[in-house]
Structures are given as structure tokens and as C-alpha cells.
């Protein structure tokens, strides 16, 4: 998985994902985020509501966006 975002606005511009499982819901979410000009911060904390494992507060797409936010935070702190 990888996200592409604008470095200035942190808006999501695209994503690449590969899976042996059906990830169409995730790709629809990414597509909607692009259309709505959402940021990586938004996606990182967005409540996806369709998580089958309630013991994990974030699913993999949230974790991907949180990693992008952490990457941007490291750039700012340098």
C-alpha cells in the first residue's frame, strides 16, 4: 500500500494497493477522499464503521494514513 498526497496541503491525490482479498470498500473510500479533497490527517482518524474486529480501533487504511502523517511530521521537525 502507498498513498500519494500534496506536500503543501496534505490532500490525498492517489493510492496504490494490492491484495489477494476484496479491498473495493477501501478503494472506494480513497476515491471519495480524493473527490472531497480530504487530507491524510482526515483519513488517519476517519471512523470507517465497517471494521469486523472491534478490538482494533483503526483498520489498515487508517494506519496507512497515520504513517503518512508521521512521515510529514518528521519532515517538519527537522
PyMOL Python script that loads the backbone (N, CA, C, O; Angstrom):
from pymol import cmd

cmd.read_pdbstr("""\
ATOM      1  N   UNK A   1       0.843  -1.176   0.000  1.00  0.00           N
ATOM      2  CA  UNK A   1       0.000   0.000   0.000  1.00  0.00           C
ATOM      3  C   UNK A   1       0.883   1.233   0.000  1.00  0.00           C
ATOM      4  O   UNK A   1       1.944   1.261   0.623  1.00  0.00           O
ATOM      5  N   UNK A   2       0.426   2.243  -0.707  1.00  0.00           N
ATOM      6  CA  UNK A   2       1.086   3.541  -0.635  1.00  0.00           C
ATOM      7  C   UNK A   2       0.068   4.628  -0.935  1.00  0.00           C
ATOM      8  O   UNK A   2      -0.875   4.437  -1.703  1.00  0.00           O
ATOM      9  N   UNK A   3       0.290   5.776  -0.304  1.00  0.00           N
ATOM     10  CA  UNK A   3      -0.548   6.945  -0.527  1.00  0.00           C
ATOM     11  C   UNK A   3       0.274   8.012  -1.231  1.00  0.00           C
ATOM     12  O   UNK A   3       1.485   8.113  -1.033  1.00  0.00           O
ATOM     13  N   UNK A   4      -0.392   8.798  -2.046  1.00  0.00           N
ATOM     14  CA  UNK A   4       0.232   9.956  -2.674  1.00  0.00           C
ATOM     15  C   UNK A   4      -0.557  11.168  -2.204  1.00  0.00           C
ATOM     16  O   UNK A   4      -1.784  11.195  -2.301  1.00  0.00           O
ATOM     17  N   UNK A   5       0.160  12.182  -1.687  1.00  0.00           N
ATOM     18  CA  UNK A   5      -0.508  13.369  -1.186  1.00  0.00           C
ATOM     19  C   UNK A   5       0.289  14.610  -1.544  1.00  0.00           C
ATOM     20  O   UNK A   5       1.492  14.548  -1.799  1.00  0.00           O
ATOM     21  N   UNK A   6      -0.405  15.736  -1.558  1.00  0.00           N
ATOM     22  CA  UNK A   6       0.218  17.026  -1.825  1.00  0.00           C
ATOM     23  C   UNK A   6       1.026  17.429  -0.589  1.00  0.00           C
ATOM     24  O   UNK A   6       0.495  17.456   0.522  1.00  0.00           O
ATOM     25  N   UNK A   7       2.294  17.737  -0.782  1.00  0.00           N
ATOM     26  CA  UNK A   7       3.172  18.050   0.347  1.00  0.00           C
ATOM     27  C   UNK A   7       2.785  19.356   1.040  1.00  0.00           C
ATOM     28  O   UNK A   7       3.036  19.505   2.236  1.00  0.00           O
ATOM     29  N   UNK A   8       2.189  20.294   0.329  1.00  0.00           N
ATOM     30  CA  UNK A   8       1.825  21.579   0.926  1.00  0.00           C
ATOM     31  C   UNK A   8       0.498  21.521   1.671  1.00  0.00           C
ATOM     32  O   UNK A   8       0.395  21.999   2.800  1.00  0.00           O
ATOM     33  N   UNK A   9      -0.508  20.941   1.048  1.00  0.00           N
ATOM     34  CA  UNK A   9      -1.849  20.910   1.644  1.00  0.00           C
ATOM     35  C   UNK A   9      -2.151  19.605   2.365  1.00  0.00           C
ATOM     36  O   UNK A   9      -3.098  19.537   3.149  1.00  0.00           O
ATOM     37  N   UNK A  10      -1.365  18.574   2.113  1.00  0.00           N
ATOM     38  CA  UNK A  10      -1.550  17.217   2.639  1.00  0.00           C
ATOM     39  C   UNK A  10      -2.848  16.572   2.156  1.00  0.00           C
ATOM     40  O   UNK A  10      -3.337  15.626   2.773  1.00  0.00           O
ATOM     41  N   UNK A  11      -3.412  17.085   1.046  1.00  0.00           N
ATOM     42  CA  UNK A  11      -4.579  16.463   0.422  1.00  0.00           C
ATOM     43  C   UNK A  11      -4.174  15.170  -0.257  1.00  0.00           C
ATOM     44  O   UNK A  11      -3.099  15.085  -0.851  1.00  0.00           O
ATOM     45  N   UNK A  12      -5.019  14.176  -0.173  1.00  0.00           N
ATOM     46  CA  UNK A  12      -4.777  12.882  -0.793  1.00  0.00           C
ATOM     47  C   UNK A  12      -4.979  13.017  -2.298  1.00  0.00           C
ATOM     48  O   UNK A  12      -5.999  13.532  -2.754  1.00  0.00           O
ATOM     49  N   UNK A  13      -3.994  12.548  -3.062  1.00  0.00           N
ATOM     50  CA  UNK A  13      -4.055  12.623  -4.518  1.00  0.00           C
ATOM     51  C   UNK A  13      -4.216  11.258  -5.175  1.00  0.00           C
ATOM     52  O   UNK A  13      -4.710  11.166  -6.299  1.00  0.00           O
ATOM     53  N   UNK A  14      -3.804  10.201  -4.486  1.00  0.00           N
ATOM     54  CA  UNK A  14      -3.892   8.869  -5.069  1.00  0.00           C
ATOM     55  C   UNK A  14      -3.434   7.805  -4.099  1.00  0.00           C
ATOM     56  O   UNK A  14      -3.001   8.099  -2.985  1.00  0.00           O
ATOM     57  N   UNK A  15      -3.535   6.569  -4.537  1.00  0.00           N
ATOM     58  CA  UNK A  15      -3.117   5.434  -3.708  1.00  0.00           C
ATOM     59  C   UNK A  15      -2.824   4.249  -4.606  1.00  0.00           C
ATOM     60  O   UNK A  15      -3.352   4.139  -5.713  1.00  0.00           O
ATOM     61  N   UNK A  16      -1.977   3.369  -4.111  1.00  0.00           N
ATOM     62  CA  UNK A  16      -1.713   2.091  -4.768  1.00  0.00           C
ATOM     63  C   UNK A  16      -1.888   1.000  -3.726  1.00  0.00           C
ATOM     64  O   UNK A  16      -1.334   1.083  -2.630  1.00  0.00           O
ATOM     65  N   UNK A  17      -2.661  -0.022  -4.071  1.00  0.00           N
ATOM     66  CA  UNK A  17      -2.894  -1.139  -3.157  1.00  0.00           C
ATOM     67  C   UNK A  17      -2.956  -2.431  -3.947  1.00  0.00           C
ATOM     68  O   UNK A  17      -3.434  -2.475  -5.081  1.00  0.00           O
ATOM     69  N   UNK A  18      -2.460  -3.474  -3.317  1.00  0.00           N
ATOM     70  CA  UNK A  18      -2.515  -4.794  -3.919  1.00  0.00           C
ATOM     71  C   UNK A  18      -2.914  -5.780  -2.827  1.00  0.00           C
ATOM     72  O   UNK A  18      -2.394  -5.724  -1.713  1.00  0.00           O
ATOM     73  N   UNK A  19      -3.827  -6.671  -3.147  1.00  0.00           N
ATOM     74  CA  UNK A  19      -4.288  -7.635  -2.155  1.00  0.00           C
ATOM     75  C   UNK A  19      -4.853  -8.868  -2.839  1.00  0.00           C
ATOM     76  O   UNK A  19      -5.316  -8.808  -3.979  1.00  0.00           O
ATOM     77  N   UNK A  20      -4.810  -9.961  -2.142  1.00  0.00           N
ATOM     78  CA  UNK A  20      -5.459 -11.178  -2.605  1.00  0.00           C
ATOM     79  C   UNK A  20      -6.944 -11.172  -2.226  1.00  0.00           C
ATOM     80  O   UNK A  20      -7.716 -12.013  -2.686  1.00  0.00           O
ATOM     81  N   UNK A  21      -7.327 -10.217  -1.384  1.00  0.00           N
ATOM     82  CA  UNK A  21      -8.702 -10.127  -0.901  1.00  0.00           C
ATOM     83  C   UNK A  21      -9.415  -8.958  -1.564  1.00  0.00           C
ATOM     84  O   UNK A  21      -8.779  -8.110  -2.190  1.00  0.00           O
ATOM     85  N   UNK A  22     -10.718  -8.916  -1.427  1.00  0.00           N
ATOM     86  CA  UNK A  22     -11.517  -7.822  -1.975  1.00  0.00           C
ATOM     87  C   UNK A  22     -11.312  -6.568  -1.121  1.00  0.00           C
ATOM     88  O   UNK A  22     -11.714  -6.535   0.042  1.00  0.00           O
ATOM     89  N   UNK A  23     -10.695  -5.552  -1.690  1.00  0.00           N
ATOM     90  CA  UNK A  23     -10.478  -4.289  -0.992  1.00  0.00           C
ATOM     91  C   UNK A  23     -11.236  -3.150  -1.673  1.00  0.00           C
ATOM     92  O   UNK A  23     -10.845  -1.988  -1.572  1.00  0.00           O
ATOM     93  N   UNK A  24     -12.306  -3.489  -2.355  1.00  0.00           N
ATOM     94  CA  UNK A  24     -13.061  -2.479  -3.087  1.00  0.00           C
ATOM     95  C   UNK A  24     -13.634  -1.406  -2.160  1.00  0.00           C
ATOM     96  O   UNK A  24     -13.728  -0.247  -2.563  1.00  0.00           O
ATOM     97  N   UNK A  25     -14.017  -1.760  -0.934  1.00  0.00           N
ATOM     98  CA  UNK A  25     -14.511  -0.759   0.019  1.00  0.00           C
ATOM     99  C   UNK A  25     -13.421   0.259   0.340  1.00  0.00           C
ATOM    100  O   UNK A  25     -13.690   1.457   0.426  1.00  0.00           O
ATOM    101  N   UNK A  26     -12.208  -0.213   0.515  1.00  0.00           N
ATOM    102  CA  UNK A  26     -11.093   0.679   0.823  1.00  0.00           C
ATOM    103  C   UNK A  26     -10.788   1.587  -0.361  1.00  0.00           C
ATOM    104  O   UNK A  26     -10.556   2.782  -0.183  1.00  0.00           O
ATOM    105  N   UNK A  27     -10.786   1.035  -1.549  1.00  0.00           N
ATOM    106  CA  UNK A  27     -10.514   1.850  -2.724  1.00  0.00           C
ATOM    107  C   UNK A  27     -11.630   2.867  -2.955  1.00  0.00           C
ATOM    108  O   UNK A  27     -11.364   3.975  -3.420  1.00  0.00           O
ATOM    109  N   UNK A  28     -12.852   2.512  -2.643  1.00  0.00           N
ATOM    110  CA  UNK A  28     -13.958   3.473  -2.732  1.00  0.00           C
ATOM    111  C   UNK A  28     -13.769   4.606  -1.725  1.00  0.00           C
ATOM    112  O   UNK A  28     -14.046   5.765  -2.031  1.00  0.00           O
ATOM    113  N   UNK A  29     -13.303   4.273  -0.538  1.00  0.00           N
ATOM    114  CA  UNK A  29     -13.035   5.288   0.477  1.00  0.00           C
ATOM    115  C   UNK A  29     -11.931   6.240   0.010  1.00  0.00           C
ATOM    116  O   UNK A  29     -12.061   7.455   0.154  1.00  0.00           O
ATOM    117  N   UNK A  30     -10.851   5.697  -0.545  1.00  0.00           N
ATOM    118  CA  UNK A  30      -9.758   6.529  -1.054  1.00  0.00           C
ATOM    119  C   UNK A  30     -10.271   7.420  -2.189  1.00  0.00           C
ATOM    120  O   UNK A  30      -9.941   8.604  -2.245  1.00  0.00           O
ATOM    121  N   UNK A  31     -11.063   6.864  -3.074  1.00  0.00           N
ATOM    122  CA  UNK A  31     -11.626   7.634  -4.180  1.00  0.00           C
ATOM    123  C   UNK A  31     -12.487   8.785  -3.665  1.00  0.00           C
ATOM    124  O   UNK A  31     -12.408   9.901  -4.179  1.00  0.00           O
ATOM    125  N   UNK A  32     -13.296   8.520  -2.667  1.00  0.00           N
ATOM    126  CA  UNK A  32     -14.130   9.556  -2.074  1.00  0.00           C
ATOM    127  C   UNK A  32     -13.276  10.637  -1.411  1.00  0.00           C
ATOM    128  O   UNK A  32     -13.591  11.823  -1.508  1.00  0.00           O
ATOM    129  N   UNK A  33     -12.205  10.233  -0.742  1.00  0.00           N
ATOM    130  CA  UNK A  33     -11.294  11.201  -0.115  1.00  0.00           C
ATOM    131  C   UNK A  33     -10.651  12.104  -1.168  1.00  0.00           C
ATOM    132  O   UNK A  33     -10.504  13.306  -0.948  1.00  0.00           O
ATOM    133  N   UNK A  34     -10.274  11.537  -2.297  1.00  0.00           N
ATOM    134  CA  UNK A  34      -9.702  12.341  -3.382  1.00  0.00           C
ATOM    135  C   UNK A  34     -10.740  13.330  -3.897  1.00  0.00           C
ATOM    136  O   UNK A  34     -10.453  14.516  -4.059  1.00  0.00           O
ATOM    137  N   UNK A  35     -11.935  12.839  -4.149  1.00  0.00           N
ATOM    138  CA  UNK A  35     -13.013  13.681  -4.678  1.00  0.00           C
ATOM    139  C   UNK A  35     -13.352  14.818  -3.720  1.00  0.00           C
ATOM    140  O   UNK A  35     -13.615  15.936  -4.163  1.00  0.00           O
ATOM    141  N   UNK A  36     -13.351  14.551  -2.422  1.00  0.00           N
ATOM    142  CA  UNK A  36     -13.702  15.556  -1.414  1.00  0.00           C
ATOM    143  C   UNK A  36     -12.509  16.379  -0.954  1.00  0.00           C
ATOM    144  O   UNK A  36     -12.648  17.238  -0.084  1.00  0.00           O
ATOM    145  N   UNK A  37     -11.342  16.128  -1.526  1.00  0.00           N
ATOM    146  CA  UNK A  37     -10.109  16.830  -1.192  1.00  0.00           C
ATOM    147  C   UNK A  37      -9.751  16.694   0.284  1.00  0.00           C
ATOM    148  O   UNK A  37      -9.333  17.660   0.921  1.00  0.00           O
ATOM    149  N   UNK A  38      -9.921  15.474   0.826  1.00  0.00           N
ATOM    150  CA  UNK A  38      -9.582  15.208   2.217  1.00  0.00           C
ATOM    151  C   UNK A  38      -8.070  15.080   2.382  1.00  0.00           C
ATOM    152  O   UNK A  38      -7.341  14.807   1.428  1.00  0.00           O
ATOM    153  N   UNK A  39      -7.626  15.284   3.610  1.00  0.00           N
ATOM    154  CA  UNK A  39      -6.202  15.223   3.924  1.00  0.00           C
ATOM    155  C   UNK A  39      -5.824  13.868   4.517  1.00  0.00           C
ATOM    156  O   UNK A  39      -6.682  13.056   4.862  1.00  0.00           O
ATOM    157  N   UNK A  40      -4.522  13.652   4.624  1.00  0.00           N
ATOM    158  CA  UNK A  40      -4.041  12.415   5.250  1.00  0.00           C
ATOM    159  C   UNK A  40      -4.422  12.384   6.728  1.00  0.00           C
ATOM    160  O   UNK A  40      -4.639  11.307   7.284  1.00  0.00           O
ATOM    161  N   UNK A  41      -4.507  13.550   7.374  1.00  0.00           N
ATOM    162  CA  UNK A  41      -4.934  13.602   8.772  1.00  0.00           C
ATOM    163  C   UNK A  41      -6.390  13.133   8.907  1.00  0.00           C
ATOM    164  O   UNK A  41      -6.729  12.390   9.827  1.00  0.00           O
ATOM    165  N   UNK A  42      -7.241  13.577   7.978  1.00  0.00           N
ATOM    166  CA  UNK A  42      -8.643  13.152   7.991  1.00  0.00           C
ATOM    167  C   UNK A  42      -8.745  11.633   7.861  1.00  0.00           C
ATOM    168  O   UNK A  42      -9.435  10.982   8.646  1.00  0.00           O
ATOM    169  N   UNK A  43      -8.063  11.082   6.878  1.00  0.00           N
ATOM    170  CA  UNK A  43      -8.143   9.638   6.649  1.00  0.00           C
ATOM    171  C   UNK A  43      -7.563   8.852   7.816  1.00  0.00           C
ATOM    172  O   UNK A  43      -8.047   7.767   8.139  1.00  0.00           O
ATOM    173  N   UNK A  44      -6.535   9.391   8.444  1.00  0.00           N
ATOM    174  CA  UNK A  44      -5.915   8.700   9.576  1.00  0.00           C
ATOM    175  C   UNK A  44      -6.842   8.522  10.762  1.00  0.00           C
ATOM    176  O   UNK A  44      -6.721   7.553  11.511  1.00  0.00           O
ATOM    177  N   UNK A  45      -7.766   9.453  10.934  1.00  0.00           N
ATOM    178  CA  UNK A  45      -8.660   9.392  12.090  1.00  0.00           C
ATOM    179  C   UNK A  45     -10.112   9.089  11.717  1.00  0.00           C
ATOM    180  O   UNK A  45     -10.973   9.025  12.595  1.00  0.00           O
ATOM    181  N   UNK A  46     -10.391   8.902  10.427  1.00  0.00           N
ATOM    182  CA  UNK A  46     -11.758   8.644   9.966  1.00  0.00           C
ATOM    183  C   UNK A  46     -12.275   7.325  10.525  1.00  0.00           C
ATOM    184  O   UNK A  46     -11.581   6.309  10.474  1.00  0.00           O
ATOM    185  N   UNK A  47     -13.485   7.340  11.055  1.00  0.00           N
ATOM    186  CA  UNK A  47     -14.109   6.128  11.587  1.00  0.00           C
ATOM    187  C   UNK A  47     -14.748   5.371  10.430  1.00  0.00           C
ATOM    188  O   UNK A  47     -15.771   5.798   9.895  1.00  0.00           O
ATOM    189  N   UNK A  48     -14.154   4.262  10.047  1.00  0.00           N
ATOM    190  CA  UNK A  48     -14.618   3.530   8.875  1.00  0.00           C
ATOM    191  C   UNK A  48     -15.908   2.752   9.119  1.00  0.00           C
ATOM    192  O   UNK A  48     -16.579   2.380   8.156  1.00  0.00           O
ATOM    193  N   UNK A  49     -16.267   2.501  10.338  1.00  0.00           N
ATOM    194  CA  UNK A  49     -17.538   1.898  10.713  1.00  0.00           C
ATOM    195  C   UNK A  49     -17.782   0.474  10.207  1.00  0.00           C
ATOM    196  O   UNK A  49     -18.767  -0.145  10.608  1.00  0.00           O
ATOM    197  N   UNK A  50     -16.936  -0.054   9.356  1.00  0.00           N
ATOM    198  CA  UNK A  50     -17.197  -1.413   8.864  1.00  0.00           C
ATOM    199  C   UNK A  50     -16.117  -2.384   9.327  1.00  0.00           C
ATOM    200  O   UNK A  50     -15.856  -3.390   8.669  1.00  0.00           O
ATOM    201  N   UNK A  51     -15.491  -2.079  10.463  1.00  0.00           N
ATOM    202  CA  UNK A  51     -14.419  -2.930  10.955  1.00  0.00           C
ATOM    203  C   UNK A  51     -14.987  -4.149  11.680  1.00  0.00           C
ATOM    204  O   UNK A  51     -15.740  -4.006  12.644  1.00  0.00           O
ATOM    205  N   UNK A  52     -14.634  -5.323  11.225  1.00  0.00           N
ATOM    206  CA  UNK A  52     -15.163  -6.521  11.880  1.00  0.00           C
ATOM    207  C   UNK A  52     -14.497  -6.816  13.223  1.00  0.00           C
ATOM    208  O   UNK A  52     -15.090  -7.489  14.066  1.00  0.00           O
ATOM    209  N   UNK A  53     -13.295  -6.332  13.430  1.00  0.00           N
ATOM    210  CA  UNK A  53     -12.563  -6.604  14.683  1.00  0.00           C
ATOM    211  C   UNK A  53     -12.652  -5.382  15.585  1.00  0.00           C
ATOM    212  O   UNK A  53     -11.866  -4.446  15.441  1.00  0.00           O
ATOM    213  N   UNK A  54     -13.581  -5.385  16.495  1.00  0.00           N
ATOM    214  CA  UNK A  54     -13.817  -4.219  17.332  1.00  0.00           C
ATOM    215  C   UNK A  54     -12.727  -4.009  18.371  1.00  0.00           C
ATOM    216  O   UNK A  54     -12.712  -2.969  19.030  1.00  0.00           O
ATOM    217  N   UNK A  55     -11.819  -4.956  18.540  1.00  0.00           N
ATOM    218  CA  UNK A  55     -10.723  -4.771  19.477  1.00  0.00           C
ATOM    219  C   UNK A  55      -9.605  -3.921  18.872  1.00  0.00           C
ATOM    220  O   UNK A  55      -8.654  -3.573  19.572  1.00  0.00           O
ATOM    221  N   UNK A  56      -9.702  -3.582  17.586  1.00  0.00           N
ATOM    222  CA  UNK A  56      -8.718  -2.730  16.922  1.00  0.00           C
ATOM    223  C   UNK A  56      -9.422  -1.449  16.492  1.00  0.00           C
ATOM    224  O   UNK A  56     -10.308  -1.495  15.639  1.00  0.00           O
ATOM    225  N   UNK A  57      -9.046  -0.303  17.068  1.00  0.00           N
ATOM    226  CA  UNK A  57      -9.766   0.932  16.756  1.00  0.00           C
ATOM    227  C   UNK A  57      -9.522   1.472  15.347  1.00  0.00           C
ATOM    228  O   UNK A  57     -10.307   2.282  14.854  1.00  0.00           O
ATOM    229  N   UNK A  58      -8.438   1.033  14.690  1.00  0.00           N
ATOM    230  CA  UNK A  58      -8.128   1.505  13.345  1.00  0.00           C
ATOM    231  C   UNK A  58      -7.942   0.319  12.417  1.00  0.00           C
ATOM    232  O   UNK A  58      -7.416  -0.718  12.820  1.00  0.00           O
ATOM    233  N   UNK A  59      -8.378   0.473  11.164  1.00  0.00           N
ATOM    234  CA  UNK A  59      -8.099  -0.577  10.199  1.00  0.00           C
ATOM    235  C   UNK A  59      -6.864  -0.200   9.385  1.00  0.00           C
ATOM    236  O   UNK A  59      -6.234   0.822   9.659  1.00  0.00           O
ATOM    237  N   UNK A  60      -6.522  -0.988   8.418  1.00  0.00           N
ATOM    238  CA  UNK A  60      -5.258  -0.807   7.702  1.00  0.00           C
ATOM    239  C   UNK A  60      -5.180   0.497   6.920  1.00  0.00           C
ATOM    240  O   UNK A  60      -4.088   1.046   6.768  1.00  0.00           O
ATOM    241  N   UNK A  61      -6.293   1.006   6.420  1.00  0.00           N
ATOM    242  CA  UNK A  61      -6.241   2.265   5.672  1.00  0.00           C
ATOM    243  C   UNK A  61      -6.009   3.437   6.632  1.00  0.00           C
ATOM    244  O   UNK A  61      -5.332   4.402   6.275  1.00  0.00           O
ATOM    245  N   UNK A  62      -6.567   3.361   7.846  1.00  0.00           N
ATOM    246  CA  UNK A  62      -6.277   4.383   8.846  1.00  0.00           C
ATOM    247  C   UNK A  62      -4.796   4.368   9.218  1.00  0.00           C
ATOM    248  O   UNK A  62      -4.168   5.420   9.338  1.00  0.00           O
ATOM    249  N   UNK A  63      -4.248   3.177   9.398  1.00  0.00           N
ATOM    250  CA  UNK A  63      -2.839   3.050   9.760  1.00  0.00           C
ATOM    251  C   UNK A  63      -1.927   3.556   8.649  1.00  0.00           C
ATOM    252  O   UNK A  63      -0.886   4.151   8.927  1.00  0.00           O
ATOM    253  N   UNK A  64      -2.306   3.325   7.397  1.00  0.00           N
ATOM    254  CA  UNK A  64      -1.540   3.840   6.268  1.00  0.00           C
ATOM    255  C   UNK A  64      -1.501   5.364   6.298  1.00  0.00           C
ATOM    256  O   UNK A  64      -0.440   5.962   6.120  1.00  0.00           O
ATOM    257  N   UNK A  65      -2.643   5.989   6.522  1.00  0.00           N
ATOM    258  CA  UNK A  65      -2.700   7.449   6.586  1.00  0.00           C
ATOM    259  C   UNK A  65      -1.953   7.980   7.802  1.00  0.00           C
ATOM    260  O   UNK A  65      -1.303   9.022   7.715  1.00  0.00           O
ATOM    261  N   UNK A  66      -2.031   7.286   8.933  1.00  0.00           N
ATOM    262  CA  UNK A  66      -1.291   7.712  10.116  1.00  0.00           C
ATOM    263  C   UNK A  66       0.213   7.649   9.879  1.00  0.00           C
ATOM    264  O   UNK A  66       0.953   8.493  10.385  1.00  0.00           O
ATOM    265  N   UNK A  67       0.673   6.661   9.116  1.00  0.00           N
ATOM    266  CA  UNK A  67       2.096   6.579   8.768  1.00  0.00           C
ATOM    267  C   UNK A  67       2.484   7.755   7.875  1.00  0.00           C
ATOM    268  O   UNK A  67       3.587   8.285   8.003  1.00  0.00           O
ATOM    269  N   UNK A  68       1.601   8.167   6.978  1.00  0.00           N
ATOM    270  CA  UNK A  68       1.871   9.326   6.123  1.00  0.00           C
ATOM    271  C   UNK A  68       1.965  10.596   6.959  1.00  0.00           C
ATOM    272  O   UNK A  68       2.838  11.430   6.718  1.00  0.00           O
ATOM    273  N   UNK A  69       1.083  10.751   7.934  1.00  0.00           N
ATOM    274  CA  UNK A  69       1.127  11.913   8.825  1.00  0.00           C
ATOM    275  C   UNK A  69       2.432  11.919   9.607  1.00  0.00           C
ATOM    276  O   UNK A  69       3.064  12.967   9.740  1.00  0.00           O
ATOM    277  N   UNK A  70       2.845  10.771  10.126  1.00  0.00           N
ATOM    278  CA  UNK A  70       4.101  10.678  10.876  1.00  0.00           C
ATOM    279  C   UNK A  70       5.287  11.042   9.984  1.00  0.00           C
ATOM    280  O   UNK A  70       6.228  11.694  10.436  1.00  0.00           O
ATOM    281  N   UNK A  71       5.245  10.629   8.737  1.00  0.00           N
ATOM    282  CA  UNK A  71       6.314  10.955   7.796  1.00  0.00           C
ATOM    283  C   UNK A  71       6.391  12.468   7.577  1.00  0.00           C
ATOM    284  O   UNK A  71       7.482  13.037   7.548  1.00  0.00           O
ATOM    285  N   UNK A  72       5.249  13.109   7.425  1.00  0.00           N
ATOM    286  CA  UNK A  72       5.212  14.568   7.258  1.00  0.00           C
ATOM    287  C   UNK A  72       5.685  15.266   8.531  1.00  0.00           C
ATOM    288  O   UNK A  72       6.401  16.265   8.454  1.00  0.00           O
ATOM    289  N   UNK A  73       5.294  14.755   9.702  1.00  0.00           N
ATOM    290  CA  UNK A  73       5.711  15.356  10.973  1.00  0.00           C
ATOM    291  C   UNK A  73       7.228  15.316  11.144  1.00  0.00           C
ATOM    292  O   UNK A  73       7.818  16.256  11.678  1.00  0.00           O
ATOM    293  N   UNK A  74       7.858  14.235  10.694  1.00  0.00           N
ATOM    294  CA  UNK A  74       9.320  14.123  10.772  1.00  0.00           C
ATOM    295  C   UNK A  74       9.988  15.175   9.902  1.00  0.00           C
ATOM    296  O   UNK A  74      11.013  15.737  10.289  1.00  0.00           O
ATOM    297  N   UNK A  75       9.419  15.449   8.721  1.00  0.00           N
ATOM    298  CA  UNK A  75       9.980  16.456   7.813  1.00  0.00           C
ATOM    299  C   UNK A  75       9.904  17.841   8.435  1.00  0.00           C
ATOM    300  O   UNK A  75      10.832  18.639   8.304  1.00  0.00           O
ATOM    301  N   UNK A  76       8.792  18.125   9.115  1.00  0.00           N
ATOM    302  CA  UNK A  76       8.585  19.442   9.707  1.00  0.00           C
ATOM    303  C   UNK A  76       9.526  19.665  10.886  1.00  0.00           C
ATOM    304  O   UNK A  76      10.019  20.777  11.081  1.00  0.00           O
ATOM    305  N   UNK A  77       9.781  18.626  11.672  1.00  0.00           N
ATOM    306  CA  UNK A  77      10.602  18.766  12.869  1.00  0.00           C
ATOM    307  C   UNK A  77      12.097  18.868  12.571  1.00  0.00           C
ATOM    308  O   UNK A  77      12.873  19.235  13.454  1.00  0.00           O
ATOM    309  N   UNK A  78      12.514  18.550  11.346  1.00  0.00           N
ATOM    310  CA  UNK A  78      13.949  18.614  11.009  1.00  0.00           C
ATOM    311  C   UNK A  78      14.414  20.017  10.775  1.00  0.00           C
ATOM    312  O   UNK A  78      15.589  20.239  10.484  1.00  0.00           O
TER     313      UNK A  78
END
""", "prot")
cmd.dss("prot")
cmd.show_as("cartoon", "prot")
cmd.util.cbc("prot")
cmd.orient("prot")
